[in-house]
Amino acid sequence: MPELQYYIINKPYGVLSQFTREHPDHRVLGDVYNFPKDVYPVGRLDKDSEGLLLITNDKSLTHQLLNPSFAHPRTYWVQVEGTPTPEALKQLRKGVSIRVKKQTYQTRPAVVTLFASPPPLPERDPPVRFRKTVPDSWLTIQLTEGKNRQVRHMCAAIGYPVLRLVRTKIQQLSLESLKLPIGGVKELERETVYRLTGIKP
């Protein structure tokens, strides 16, 4: 039986959450760090998203984190175009209708707050496009599910397109507490990962 290994990466913008390069121009996880051969990402962040990604060969942990019946919360910091109204925020909290794989899906209730000022994040490379005539704002969104590009679809559904998306936490496993820079990688002990994700070994 292989030794169980656990890595956290602060995935940079433009990197695919996979090890296989489907096109010569693709940037993949192996371009960021020399991971062991038998580990895989738990879920995905799309190419345009950044932040916390757990990489492991622990299949039991992966199953529990990805199965929506366990409802493990994930937290995102989301920069949107415009300033969402209280009604729009209420819609996100209740759940909105989005399209997933050509089918209509009603999202679960979410925890959503509007930042009073931008969160402490370094500039993205490349920078986010700005329109002088349109303000932008930051939300924190906590979900207990992870449909494909769900946060982007949810924000689009209420009329506020996403400019930047950063996953900051999985349960209590947090980029802030680990102090990982963009592209940074940290190996963690099994007991630490289970404790912070709230999963019983």
Wavefront OBJ file of the C-alpha trace (Angstrom):
o trace
v 0.000 0.000 0.000
v 1.476 3.398 -0.955
v 2.339 5.937 1.692
v -0.462 8.492 2.024
v 0.680 11.986 1.103
v -1.041 15.358 1.332
v -0.102 18.595 -0.390
v -1.693 22.032 -0.483
v -1.061 24.338 -3.427
v -2.099 27.952 -3.918
v -2.959 27.407 -7.576
v -1.984 30.314 -9.829
v -4.238 31.783 -12.498
v -3.883 30.041 -15.865
v -2.855 26.638 -14.470
v -5.075 23.605 -15.096
v -6.001 21.492 -12.055
v -4.497 18.368 -13.607
v -1.187 16.773 -14.519
v -1.983 15.862 -18.122
v -1.093 18.438 -20.769
v -3.776 18.261 -23.485
v -2.148 21.012 -25.550
v 1.521 22.111 -25.758
v 0.615 25.569 -24.404
v -1.183 24.259 -21.323
v 0.261 24.933 -17.872
v -0.432 22.083 -15.463
v 0.246 21.334 -11.797
v 3.530 19.603 -12.599
v 4.838 22.894 -14.009
v 4.419 24.496 -10.590
v 5.896 21.767 -8.369
v 7.465 18.324 -8.686
v 4.667 16.284 -7.093
v 4.954 12.497 -6.548
v 3.497 10.397 -9.371
v 0.534 8.851 -7.545
v -1.187 11.962 -6.133
v -4.186 13.742 -7.674
v -6.153 16.945 -7.013
v -9.279 16.692 -4.882
v -11.804 18.376 -7.152
v -10.858 21.184 -9.488
v -10.434 24.892 -9.825
v -10.934 25.986 -13.414
v -8.037 27.481 -15.353
v -9.115 31.075 -14.621
v -9.566 30.495 -10.880
v -6.936 30.619 -8.163
v -6.368 29.391 -4.662
v -6.529 26.384 -2.402
v -6.209 22.963 -3.991
v -5.620 19.766 -2.013
v -3.562 17.088 -3.752
v -3.351 13.577 -2.302
v -3.449 9.822 -2.924
v -5.883 9.286 -0.016
v -8.982 7.957 -1.816
v -11.133 7.873 1.322
v -10.487 11.551 2.032
v -11.136 12.432 -1.608
v -14.470 10.599 -1.568
v -15.679 12.361 1.567
v -14.651 15.814 0.387
v -16.204 15.438 -3.081
v -19.431 13.633 -2.175
v -22.065 16.396 -1.727
v -23.914 14.313 0.886
v -21.132 15.177 3.375
v -21.694 18.921 2.704
v -18.157 20.110 3.439
v -18.016 23.921 3.147
v -15.665 25.663 0.721
v -15.051 29.402 0.904
v -14.297 31.678 -2.044
v -13.313 35.327 -2.347
v -15.003 36.639 -5.459
v -14.439 39.924 -7.268
v -17.465 40.883 -9.337
v -18.265 43.644 -11.781
v -20.647 46.094 -10.137
v -21.971 46.205 -6.566
v -24.614 43.574 -5.817
v -27.842 44.879 -4.329
v -29.219 43.472 -1.064
v -31.837 41.648 -3.151
v -29.145 40.066 -5.348
v -27.218 38.901 -2.272
v -30.434 37.459 -0.844
v -30.918 35.478 -4.062
v -27.419 33.979 -3.778
v -28.066 33.033 -0.152
v -31.336 31.290 -0.986
v -29.999 29.529 -4.098
v -30.254 30.394 -7.769
v -31.038 28.489 -10.928
v -27.995 27.728 -13.100
v -27.234 25.505 -16.087
v -24.948 22.522 -15.445
v -24.219 20.082 -18.272
v -27.183 21.423 -20.261
v -29.557 20.887 -17.340
v -31.145 23.360 -14.932
v -29.866 23.091 -11.369
v -31.002 24.919 -8.232
v -28.020 25.697 -6.024
v -28.085 24.979 -2.319
v -28.323 27.883 0.144
v -24.980 29.674 0.484
v -23.349 31.957 3.045
v -22.672 35.244 1.243
v -21.265 38.534 2.548
v -20.082 41.713 0.864
v -16.568 42.898 1.764
v -16.396 46.479 3.027
v -12.960 46.774 1.371
v -10.910 44.460 -0.875
v -9.435 41.391 0.876
v -5.660 41.070 1.406
v -4.661 39.436 -1.873
v -1.624 40.055 -4.074
v -2.234 41.348 -7.592
v -3.090 38.708 -10.137
v -0.727 37.949 -13.011
v -2.006 38.939 -15.533
v -3.966 41.767 -13.864
v -7.770 41.758 -13.817
v -9.308 43.930 -16.529
v -10.918 47.087 -15.193
v -13.581 49.350 -16.641
v -13.354 52.880 -15.275
v -17.087 53.393 -15.696
v -18.089 50.260 -13.759
v -17.215 49.726 -10.082
v -16.220 46.333 -8.764
v -16.702 44.694 -5.391
v -15.679 41.610 -3.445
v -17.869 38.884 -1.960
v -17.136 35.934 0.251
v -19.201 32.920 -0.778
v -19.326 29.653 1.170
v -20.777 26.610 -0.616
v -21.373 23.012 0.415
v -21.291 21.713 -3.156
v -19.021 22.081 -6.159
v -20.671 21.997 -9.558
v -18.554 22.912 -12.584
v -17.825 26.674 -12.546
v -20.621 27.045 -10.000
v -19.600 30.362 -8.427
v -19.214 31.964 -11.852
v -22.633 30.689 -12.933
v -24.247 31.855 -9.700
v -22.884 35.395 -9.972
v -23.819 35.583 -13.657
v -27.357 34.475 -12.758
v -27.838 37.572 -10.575
v -26.216 39.878 -13.137
v -22.733 40.409 -11.652
v -19.995 38.732 -13.752
v -16.936 37.365 -11.944
v -13.637 39.184 -12.525
v -11.484 37.161 -10.138
v -12.139 34.007 -8.127
v -9.966 32.657 -5.300
v -10.786 29.616 -3.147
v -9.451 30.369 0.318
v -10.770 27.540 2.529
v -11.957 23.941 2.547
v -13.673 23.552 5.930
v -10.931 24.981 8.234
v -8.036 24.232 5.865
v -7.115 27.797 4.981
v -4.699 29.609 2.672
v -4.506 32.461 5.174
v -3.402 30.276 8.088
v -0.904 28.371 5.913
v 0.477 31.662 4.569
v 1.016 30.223 1.096
v 2.038 32.667 -1.649
v 0.634 32.258 -5.166
v 2.222 29.091 -6.561
v 3.330 27.992 -3.100
v 3.126 24.325 -2.070
v 3.158 22.793 1.404
v 3.163 19.129 2.458
v 0.914 18.427 5.447
v 0.626 15.588 7.946
v -2.366 13.253 7.637
v -3.729 14.125 11.074
v -3.552 17.849 10.284
v -5.521 17.437 7.054
v -8.206 15.312 8.713
v -8.521 17.679 11.669
v -8.817 20.808 9.525
v -11.251 19.251 7.043
v -13.426 17.907 9.858
v -13.213 14.332 8.596
v -12.795 11.391 10.939
v -10.027 8.967 9.853
l 1 2 3 4 5 6 7 8 9 10 11 12 13 14 15 16 17 18 19 20 21 22 23 24 25 26 27 28 29 30 31 32 33 34 35 36 37 38 39 40 41 42 43 44 45 46 47 48 49 50 51 52 53 54 55 56 57 58 59 60 61 62 63 64 65 66 67 68 69 70 71 72 73 74 75 76 77 78 79 80 81 82 83 84 85 86 87 88 89 90 91 92 93 94 95 96 97 98 99 100 101 102 103 104 105 106 107 108 109 110 111 112 113 114 115 116 117 118 119 120 121 122 123 124 125 126 127 128 129 130 131 132 133 134 135 136 137 138 139 140 141 142 143 144 145 146 147 148 149 150 151 152 153 154 155 156 157 158 159 160 161 162 163 164 165 166 167 168 169 170 171 172 173 174 175 176 177 178 179 180 181 182 183 184 185 186 187 188 189 190 191 192 193 194 195 196 197 198 199 200 201
